């Protein structure tokens, strides 16, 4: 159950193009990923630029650029943050 939640959360986070949502959710998502990894759950990040859009059309018109694909920078930042969170957590 947690594995599905984290995978869905990572997919959602990496595919949003909204800078405010990214800023607000990065710490939470990174913590969820770090906990999943500690539990032995493999969490894959979406391929940058895969073009998959869950649920069809995005409607957020405030976002510049292409909000339909995962940015390589977002994927890398999430992975880096998750590794930092893991180092900071008590063993």
C-alpha positions as CSV (number, residue, x, y, z in Angstrom):
1,X,0.0,0.0,0.0
2,X,2.8,2.5,0.9
3,X,4.7,1.5,-2.2
4,X,1.8,2.5,-4.4
5,X,1.3,5.7,-2.5
6,X,4.9,6.8,-2.9
7,X,5.2,5.8,-6.5
8,X,2.0,7.8,-7.3
9,X,3.3,10.7,-5.2
10,X,6.6,10.7,-7.1
11,X,4.9,10.5,-10.4
12,X,2.6,13.4,-9.5
13,X,5.4,15.5,-8.1
14,X,7.7,15.0,-11.1
15,X,5.0,15.7,-13.7
16,X,3.6,18.9,-12.2
17,X,4.9,22.0,-13.9
18,X,3.7,24.4,-11.2
19,X,6.6,26.0,-9.5
20,X,4.7,26.7,-6.3
21,X,3.5,23.1,-5.9
22,X,7.0,21.9,-6.6
23,X,8.4,24.2,-3.9
24,X,5.8,23.2,-1.3
25,X,5.8,19.5,-1.9
26,X,9.5,18.7,-2.5
27,X,10.3,18.1,1.2
28,X,7.3,15.9,1.8
29,X,7.9,13.8,-1.3
30,X,11.6,13.5,-0.6
31,X,10.8,12.2,2.9
32,X,8.3,9.7,1.6
33,X,10.9,8.5,-0.9
34,X,13.6,8.2,1.8
35,X,11.3,6.2,4.0
36,X,10.3,3.9,1.1
37,X,13.9,3.2,0.2
38,X,14.7,2.4,3.8
39,X,11.8,-0.1,3.8
40,X,13.3,-1.7,0.7
41,X,10.7,-0.3,-1.7
42,X,12.1,0.6,-5.1
43,X,10.9,4.0,-6.2
44,X,11.4,4.8,-9.8
45,X,11.2,8.4,-11.1
46,X,9.5,9.0,-14.4
47,X,11.7,9.5,-17.5
48,X,12.2,13.2,-18.2
49,X,10.2,14.2,-21.3
50,X,8.1,11.0,-21.5
51,X,5.0,13.0,-22.3
52,X,2.6,10.9,-20.2
53,X,-0.1,12.9,-18.6
54,X,-2.3,11.2,-16.0
55,X,-5.9,12.0,-16.5
56,X,-5.6,13.8,-19.8
57,X,-5.3,17.6,-20.1
58,X,-3.6,19.9,-17.6
59,X,-5.5,23.0,-16.9
60,X,-3.1,25.1,-14.9
61,X,-2.5,28.2,-17.1
62,X,-0.2,29.9,-14.6
63,X,2.7,27.7,-15.5
64,X,5.2,28.8,-18.2
65,X,6.8,26.2,-20.4
66,X,5.7,22.6,-20.8
67,X,3.9,21.2,-17.7
68,X,3.1,17.9,-19.4
69,X,6.5,16.2,-19.0
70,X,8.8,15.5,-16.1
71,X,11.8,17.9,-16.0
72,X,15.2,16.3,-15.6
73,X,16.0,19.0,-13.1
74,X,12.9,18.2,-11.0
75,X,13.7,14.4,-11.1
76,X,17.4,15.1,-10.1
77,X,16.4,17.5,-7.3
78,X,14.0,15.1,-5.8
79,X,16.5,12.2,-5.8
80,X,19.2,14.5,-4.2
81,X,16.7,15.7,-1.6
82,X,15.6,12.2,-0.8
83,X,19.3,11.1,-0.3
84,X,19.9,14.1,2.0
85,X,16.8,13.3,4.0
86,X,18.0,9.7,4.5
87,X,21.4,10.9,5.8
88,X,19.6,13.3,8.2
89,X,17.2,10.7,9.6
90,X,18.1,8.7,12.8
91,X,19.1,5.1,12.2
